[in-house]
């Protein structure tokens, strides 16, 4: 995500391509990671072998900082910029810091959002590698997912000894491109030799349960076991059928053998970055891997990670899913907000995906709308404090923002219970522009907290769903469609009722409805269905009309991406 900057400001790609990168072996050496622990992918990126964990297991844990946000506009409010910028700023004030972030999906890169390496002078580099194939982890996820899909259809063709019910198969194929034409398809056409005809579809690769498993596994053995527990559907007697039953889990693990190692990159200011896993936060749990975080926390004094979208999405799942499985406890949360987003939430204007903003409208003074929009910030601060963790509000400053507007947000944030609220200029100034924010983060992390989960695993499925909806979203209650009611009864009977909950909801509203901006009240959340990711270890209710395969806009970001005759990438954000 990036911020609006003056017209004379160089593009993110220009800044990244002019950067002087250090060899990745130098970055690793600064962490105390020896060459033998690296699997090199050229000069500027490397995977870090998991056997390093045995060497550093007795080291104390560093401070654990999660970066989240208010409900963003469709353009994003600079959360990744802030994640990288505050990391660079922590290094500026003398802290040994490591950033842990997700690998971006090619769907958004070529779709509406564009790249996700940060922006301005707070970026991960090499930016082109980060935004494109990197070290191939998403491709490995896709291959493992689709191998299992092929096993299912082959099993149906060759006698179906597991008695799989073709109408109860839930496993879908994936591709890492936004392709709405693949949402619903029929396979097996063209004669018996081509398989058993049935309806199915594609999800985007980062929505695959294999990706969720990569992010939540603690080691290679744990990943292998989780892959085996994947439920692909039911047999005709109503019994779950797993990847282990199909004898596919071992081959899937082989395809994921290298993907389980985090990739080491660097920021523009040469601070280390672990890039690992990439689940979406609206249709998955939206956090980078437990493995990368644990490795970083043993190697650094401060670890800055990022949860997808707002505190109602990735941060809630960070607390109640990721931290539950890792056993790690956050020391502080940074919450990113912007003047423009809060004005939007206050009703000053509408932001539409893929549409340019009217800068005159956005920059026009509107204190009434700004104050009204701060209600959204208040609910997000409340959501984090429900977990007992201090919040530092980072006001990502745009060129058109006034001191008066910044002060209004600062006062409101403190009134709502934030430990601090600090303007950030890391996009334009890198780490130097975030030193005050870094000092506030250090103070908040040192103050201690009373971290707690939002719900107990033994709570009923409905109780967990309703706790999230009322306490995090501010809903008045929850309504369950008949499909959801049936799944709740089924999953309770099958023994899945003690799994955590991963809500699949829009990121554009605190509610299930993207049109409801600000801080909606008196709304009820509709749960239309519930799916089980047994291997990953959670249930995910679908709230409203959620899609697991995005589509390209009329003018996708890929229109601007090209190569020069000498092979230089252009137009990549």
C-alpha positions in Angstrom: 0.0 0.0 0.0 1.2 3.5 -0.6 0.4 7.1 0.0 -0.4 10.1 -2.3 2.7 12.2 -3.0 3.5 15.4 -4.9 3.8 15.0 -8.7 7.5 15.6 -8.6 8.0 12.7 -6.2 9.6 9.7 -8.0 7.6 6.5 -8.5 8.1 3.6 -6.2 9.6 1.6 -9.0 12.1 4.4 -9.8 13.2 4.6 -6.2 13.6 0.8 -5.9 15.5 0.5 -9.2 18.0 3.2 -8.2 18.6 1.7 -4.7 21.9 0.3 -3.8 21.3 -3.2 -2.4 23.7 -5.1 -0.1 24.4 -8.7 -0.9 21.9 -10.9 1.0 24.8 -12.7 2.6 25.7 -9.3 4.2 22.2 -8.9 5.5 22.2 -12.4 6.9 25.6 -11.8 8.6 24.2 -8.8 10.4 21.6 -11.2 11.9 24.2 -13.8 12.8 22.9 -16.2 10.2 25.8 -18.1 8.7 26.2 -18.9 5.0 25.5 -22.6 5.5 22.0 -21.7 6.8 21.2 -20.0 3.5 19.8 -21.3 0.2 20.7 -18.5 -2.2 18.5 -17.3 -5.0 20.9 -14.9 -6.7 22.7 -12.1 -4.9 19.8 -10.4 -3.2 17.4 -13.0 -1.9 17.8 -16.3 0.0 15.8 -18.8 1.9 16.8 -19.5 5.5 17.0 -23.2 6.5 14.9 -24.2 9.4 17.7 -26.0 11.1 19.0 -22.6 12.3 16.2 -22.8 14.9 18.1 -25.4 16.9 21.1 -23.0 17.2 19.1 -20.1 18.4 16.4 -21.8 20.5 17.7 -20.6 23.8 17.9 -16.9 22.8 15.4 -14.6 24.5 12.4 -13.5 22.4 12.4 -9.9 21.0 9.5 -7.5 21.2 6.6 -8.5 19.0 4.8 -5.7 17.2 1.8 -6.1 14.9 0.8 -3.4 12.4 -2.9 -3.1 11.5 -5.2 -0.4 10.4 -8.6 1.2 10.4 -11.1 0.2 7.7 -9.2 1.3 4.6 -10.4 2.9 1.4 -10.1 0.6 -1.6 -6.8 2.4 -2.4 -5.1 1.3 0.9 -3.8 3.6 3.6 -0.1 2.8 3.8 -0.1 -0.1 6.2 2.8 -1.9 4.5 4.6 1.4 4.0 4.3 1.9 7.8 5.3 -1.6 8.6 8.6 -1.1 6.7 9.0 2.5 7.7 8.7 1.8 11.4 11.2 -1.0 11.1 13.7 1.3 9.4 12.9 3.9 12.1 13.6 1.4 14.9 17.0 0.7 13.3 17.6 4.5 13.2 17.1 4.7 17.0 19.5 1.8 17.6 17.3 -1.3 17.7 18.1 -4.6 16.0 14.9 -5.1 14.0 13.5 -7.6 11.6 10.3 -7.1 9.5 8.0 -10.1 8.8 5.5 -9.7 5.9 3.5 -11.7 3.5 4.3 -12.4 -0.1 1.8 -10.6 -2.4 -0.5 -12.5 -4.7 -0.2 -11.9 -8.4 -4.0 -11.3 -8.5 -3.9 -7.9 -6.9 -0.5 -7.0 -8.5 -2.1 -7.3 -11.9 -5.5 -6.3 -10.7 -6.7 -3.2 -8.8 -4.1 -2.8 -6.0 -0.8 -3.1 -7.8 2.4 -4.0 -5.9 2.6 -4.6 -2.2 6.3 -3.9 -1.4 5.6 -0.7 0.5 6.2 2.6 -1.2 8.3 5.7 -1.5 11.4 5.4 0.7 9.9 2.6 2.8 10.1 -0.4 0.5 11.3 -4.0 0.4 13.8 -4.6 -2.4 14.3 -6.0 -4.9 10.8 -4.7 -5.5 10.2 -6.5 -8.8 11.2 -9.9 -7.3 9.1 -9.3 -4.2 5.9 -8.5 -6.3 6.3 -11.2 -8.9 7.5 -14.8 -8.5 10.0 -14.3 -5.6 11.3 -17.8 -4.7 8.2 -19.6 -6.0 6.3 -20.3 -2.8 2.9 -19.4 -4.2 3.5 -21.6 -7.2 4.4 -24.5 -4.8 1.1 -23.9 -2.9 -0.8 -23.9 -6.2 0.9 -27.2 -7.3 0.2 -28.9 -4.0 -3.4 -27.8 -4.0 -4.0 -28.8 -7.6 -2.3 -32.2 -7.1 -4.8 -33.0 -4.5 -7.6 -31.9 -6.8 -6.3 -34.1 -9.6 -6.1 -37.0 -7.1 -9.8 -36.5 -6.2 -11.0 -36.7 -9.8 -8.6 -39.6 -10.6 -10.0 -41.5 -7.6 -13.6 -41.0 -8.8 -12.6 -42.3 -12.3 -10.7 -45.4 -11.0 -13.4 -47.0 -9.0 -14.0 -44.6 -6.0 -12.9 -47.1 -3.4 -13.3 -44.4 -0.7 -17.0 -44.0 -1.8 -16.6 -40.2 -2.1 -19.8 -38.4 -2.7 -19.2 -36.3 -5.8 -21.8 -33.8 -4.7 -20.1 -33.3 -1.3 -16.6 -32.5 -2.6 -15.5 -29.1 -1.2 -11.9 -29.0 -2.5 -11.4 -26.6 -5.5 -8.5 -25.9 -7.8 -6.5 -22.6 -7.5 -4.6 -20.2 -9.7 -2.8 -17.0 -8.6 -4.6 -14.7 -11.1 -7.9 -12.9 -10.6 -10.1 -14.8 -13.1 -13.8 -14.5 -12.5 -14.6 -16.9 -15.4 -13.2 -19.8 -13.4 -15.3 -19.3 -10.3 -17.8 -22.0 -11.4 -16.8 -24.6 -13.9 -17.6 -28.2 -14.9 -14.8 -30.8 -15.2 -14.7 -34.2 -16.7 -16.4 -33.4 -20.0 -15.6 -35.1 -23.3 -16.0 -38.8 -22.5 -15.2 -41.3 -19.7 -11.5 -41.1 -20.2 -11.6 -37.5 -19.2 -13.0 -38.1 -15.8 -16.3 -37.9 -13.8 -18.4 -34.8 -14.8 -19.1 -32.6 -11.9 -19.4 -28.9 -10.9 -16.5 -27.3 -9.2 -14.5 -24.1 -9.5 -11.3 -22.1 -8.8 -10.2 -20.0 -5.9 -7.3 -17.6 -5.9 -4.1 -19.4 -4.8 -3.6 -17.5 -1.6 -7.1 -18.6 -0.5 -6.0 -22.2 -0.6 -6.0 -24.1 2.7 -2.4 -25.1 1.7 -1.4 -21.5 2.0 -3.1 -21.2 5.4 -1.2 -24.4 6.5 2.1 -22.9 5.3 1.5 -19.8 7.4 0.4 -21.7 10.6 2.8 -24.7 10.6 5.5 -24.7 13.2 7.9 -27.0 11.4 8.2 -29.5 8.5 6.6 -32.3 10.4 3.7 -30.2 11.6 3.1 -29.1 8.0 3.1 -32.7 6.8 0.5 -33.6 9.5 -1.7 -30.6 8.7 -1.7 -31.5 5.0 -2.8 -35.0 5.8 -5.8 -33.6 7.9 -7.2 -31.6 5.0 -10.8 -32.6 4.5 -11.7 -32.6 0.8 -15.4 -33.6 1.2 -17.6 -36.4 2.5 -18.2 -40.0 1.6 -21.7 -41.2 1.0 -22.1 -42.2 4.6 -21.3 -38.7 5.8 -17.8 -39.4 6.9 -15.0 -36.8 6.1 -12.5 -37.8 3.5 -8.9 -36.5 3.9 -5.8 -35.9 1.9 -4.3 -38.7 3.9 -7.1 -41.1 2.9 -6.3 -40.3 -0.7 -2.6 -41.0 -0.1 -1.7 -37.6 -1.5 -0.4 -35.7 1.6 3.1 -37.0 1.3 3.5 -35.8 -2.2 2.0 -32.5 -1.3 4.6 -32.1 1.5 7.4 -32.8 -1.0 6.1 -30.0 -3.2 6.1 -27.7 -0.2 9.6 -28.8 1.1 11.4 -25.6 0.0 8.4 -23.3 0.5 8.4 -23.8 4.2 11.7 -21.9 4.5 11.3 -18.1 4.9 12.8 -15.8 2.2 15.2 -13.2 3.4 15.2 -9.8 1.7 16.1 -6.2 2.8 14.5 -2.7 3.0 15.9 0.3 1.2 17.8 1.1 4.4 19.2 -2.5 4.6 17.2 -3.7 7.5 16.4 -7.5 7.2 12.9 -8.7 6.0 11.5 -12.2 6.2 8.8 -12.7 3.5 6.8 -15.9 4.0 3.3 -17.1 3.1 0.5 -14.9 1.8 -3.0 -15.7 2.9 -5.6 -12.9 2.3 -7.1 -11.4 5.4 -10.7 -11.1 4.2 -11.1 -14.7 3.0 -8.3 -16.3 5.0 -6.4 -15.4 8.2 -4.2 -12.7 6.6 -0.8 -13.1 8.3 2.7 -14.1 7.4 4.1 -17.3 8.9 4.6 -18.5 12.4 8.0 -19.9 11.4 9.3 -16.5 10.1 8.1 -14.7 13.3 9.6 -17.3 15.6 12.9 -17.2 13.7 12.9 -13.4 13.7 12.1 -13.1 17.4 15.1 -15.2 18.3 17.4 -13.2 16.0 16.3 -9.6 16.7 15.3 -7.2 19.5 12.2 -6.1 17.7 10.0 -7.9 15.2 7.5 -5.9 13.2 4.9 -7.9 11.4 1.8 -6.9 9.5 -1.8 -8.2 9.6 -3.9 -7.8 6.5 -6.5 -5.0 6.2 -8.1 -3.6 9.4 -8.1 -4.7 13.0 -11.5 -6.4 12.4 -9.8 -8.7 9.8 -6.1 -9.6 10.0 -5.4 -8.4 13.5 -8.3 -10.2 15.1 -7.1 -13.4 13.4 -3.5 -12.7 14.4 -4.6 -12.6 18.0 -7.0 -15.5 18.1 -5.6 -17.9 15.4 -2.0 -17.2 14.8 -1.0 -16.4 18.4 -3.0 -19.3 19.7 -1.1 -21.8 17.5 2.3 -20.1 17.9 2.1 -19.5 21.7 3.6 -16.0 21.0 2.2 -12.9 22.6 2.2 -9.4 21.0 3.8 -6.5 22.9 2.1 -3.7 21.0 -0.1 -2.9 18.0 0.5 -0.1 15.5 -2.8 1.1 13.9 -2.5 3.0 10.7 -5.0 5.7 9.7 -5.1 8.6 7.3 -7.0 11.8 7.1 -8.5 10.8 3.7 -9.9 7.5 5.0 -11.4 9.1 8.1 -13.0 11.8 6.0 -14.4 9.1 3.7 -15.9 7.3 6.7 -17.4 10.6 7.9 -19.3 10.9 4.6 -17.2 13.5 2.8 -16.8 11.5 -0.4 -17.0 8.0 -1.9 -13.9 6.0 -3.0 -14.6 3.4 -5.7 -12.1 0.6 -6.5 -10.0 1.4 -9.6 -11.3 5.0 -9.8 -9.1 8.0 -9.4 -9.8 10.3 -6.5 -10.8 14.0 -7.0 -7.9 15.5 -5.1 -9.6 18.8 -4.7 -12.5 17.1 -2.8 -10.2 14.9 -0.7 -7.9 17.8 0.4 -10.8 20.2 1.1 -11.1 21.0 4.9 -13.9 19.1 6.4 -13.5 18.9 10.2 -17.1 17.6 10.7 -16.5 14.6 8.4 -13.1 14.0 10.0 -14.5 13.9 13.5 -17.4 11.7 12.4 -15.0 9.3 10.7 -12.9 9.0 13.8 -15.7 6.7 15.1 -14.3 4.1 12.8 -10.9 4.6 14.5 -12.5 4.3 17.9 -14.0 0.9 17.1 -10.7 -0.5 15.8 -8.9 0.7 18.9 -11.6 -0.9 21.0 -11.1 -4.2 19.1 -7.4 -4.4 19.8 -7.9 -3.4 23.5 -10.3 -6.3 23.8 -7.2 -8.4 23.6 -5.4 -6.4 26.3 -2.7 -5.0 24.0 -1.6 -1.3 23.8 -2.3 0.6 20.6 -0.1 3.2 19.0 -1.9 5.1 16.2 0.3 6.0 13.2 -1.2 8.9 11.2 0.2 8.2 7.8 0.6 11.8 6.6 -0.2 12.8 3.0 1.1 15.9 1.3 -2.3 17.6 1.5 -2.9 17.0 5.2 -3.0 20.0 7.5 -1.6 20.2 11.0 -5.1 20.9 12.3 -6.4 17.7 10.8 -3.5 15.7 12.2 -4.1 17.2 15.7 -7.9 16.3 15.5 -7.0 12.7 14.9 -4.3 12.7 17.6 -6.7 14.0 20.2 -9.5 11.6 19.2 -7.1 8.6 19.3 -5.9 9.4 22.8 -9.5 10.0 23.9 -10.4 6.5 22.6 -7.6 4.8 24.6 -4.6 4.8 22.3 -1.2 4.8 24.2 0.1 7.3 21.6 -0.9 8.9 18.3 2.0 10.0 16.1 2.1 11.4 12.5 4.3 9.3 10.2 6.3 10.5 7.1 8.1 7.3 6.3 6.8 7.3 2.7 8.7 10.5 1.9 11.5 10.3 4.4 12.1 6.6 5.2 13.2 5.7 8.7 14.0 9.3 9.5 10.3 10.2 9.0 9.2 7.6 11.6 11.6 8.1 14.5 8.9 9.6 16.7 6.6 6.7 15.9 9.4 4.2 16.7 10.0 5.8 20.1 6.3 5.6 20.8 6.3 1.9 19.8 9.3 1.2 22.1 7.5 2.9 25.0 4.2 1.0 24.4 6.0 -2.4 24.1 7.9 -1.7 27.3 4.8 -0.9 29.3 3.6 -4.5 29.5 0.1 -5.7 28.7 -2.6 -8.2 29.6 -2.8 -10.2 26.4 -5.9 -12.5 26.2 -7.8 -14.3 23.6 -11.3 -13.1 22.7 -13.0 -16.4 23.2 -12.2 -19.9 24.6 -11.9 -22.8 22.1 -14.4 -24.8 24.1 -17.1 -22.2 23.5 -19.8 -23.2 21.1 -19.3 -22.3 17.4 -22.2 -19.8 17.5 -20.8 -18.2 20.7 -17.4 -17.7 19.1 -18.9 -16.2 16.0 -21.2 -13.9 17.9 -18.4 -12.8 20.2 -16.3 -11.6 17.2 -19.3 -10.0 15.6 -20.4 -8.0 18.6 -17.1 -7.2 20.3 -15.0 -6.6 17.2 -17.4 -5.4 14.5 -19.9 -3.7 16.9 -22.8 -5.8 15.5 -26.2 -6.1 17.2 -26.2 -9.8 16.6 -25.9 -12.6 14.0 -28.3 -14.3 11.7 -27.6 -17.8 10.3 -28.9 -19.0 6.9 -30.0 -22.6 6.7 -26.7 -23.8 5.1 -24.8 -22.3 8.0 -27.1 -23.9 10.6 -26.6 -27.3 8.9 -22.8 -26.9 8.9 -22.7 -25.9 12.6 -24.6 -29.1 13.5 -22.3 -31.2 11.3 -19.0 -29.7 12.5 -20.1 -30.0 16.1 -21.0 -33.7 15.5 -17.6 -34.3 13.7 -15.6 -32.8 16.6 -14.6 -29.6 14.8 -16.4 -27.3 17.2 -13.3 -26.6 19.3 -11.5 -24.9 16.4 -10.9 -21.2 16.3 -13.0 -19.0 13.9 -11.7 -17.3 10.8 -14.4 -14.9 9.6 -14.5 -14.3 5.8 -15.8 -10.8 5.5 -15.3 -7.6 3.5 -12.4 -5.5 4.5 -14.2 -2.3 3.3 -16.5 -2.0 6.3 -16.6 -3.0 10.0 -19.8 -4.9 9.0 -20.4 -7.5 6.3 -21.6 -4.8 3.9 -18.9 -2.8 2.1 -21.4 0.1 1.7 -21.6 0.6 5.5 -18.8 3.1 6.3 -17.8 4.7 9.5 -18.9 2.9 12.6 -22.1 1.1 11.7 -24.6 0.4 14.5 -27.7 -1.8 14.9 -26.7 -4.2 12.1 -26.9 -7.9 12.2 -24.3 -10.1 10.5 -25.6 -12.7 8.1 -23.6 -16.0 8.1 -24.6 -17.7 4.8 -22.3 -20.7 5.1 -19.4 -22.2 7.1 -16.4 -24.1 5.7 -13.9 -26.2 7.6 -10.2 -25.9 7.1 -9.3 -28.8 9.4 -5.7 -29.0 8.2 -5.1 -25.4 8.8 -7.1 -25.6 12.0 -10.0 -23.2 11.8 -13.6 -22.9 10.7 -14.4 -20.0 8.3 -17.9 -18.5 8.2 -18.8 -16.6 5.1 -20.4 -13.3 6.0 -22.6 -11.8 3.3 -21.5 -12.2 -0.4 -17.8 -13.1 0.0 -15.8 -14.3 -3.1 -12.8 -16.5 -2.9 -11.8 -15.6 -6.5 -11.5 -11.9 -7.3 -12.0 -10.5 -10.8 -10.0 -8.1 -12.9 -11.3 -4.5 -13.1 -12.1 -2.8 -16.5 -8.6 -1.2 -16.4 -6.3 -3.5 -14.4 -2.9 -2.6 -13.1 -1.4 -5.0 -15.6 -2.2 -2.6 -18.4 0.8 -0.4 -17.2 3.3 -3.2 -16.7 5.8 -3.9 -19.5 9.5 -4.5 -20.4 11.9 -2.2 -22.1 14.1 -3.6 -24.9 16.9 -4.2 -22.4 14.7 -6.1 -20.0 13.9 -3.4 -17.5 10.4 -3.8 -15.9 8.2 -0.7 -16.1 4.9 0.3 -14.6 5.0 -2.0 -11.6 3.6 0.5 -9.1 
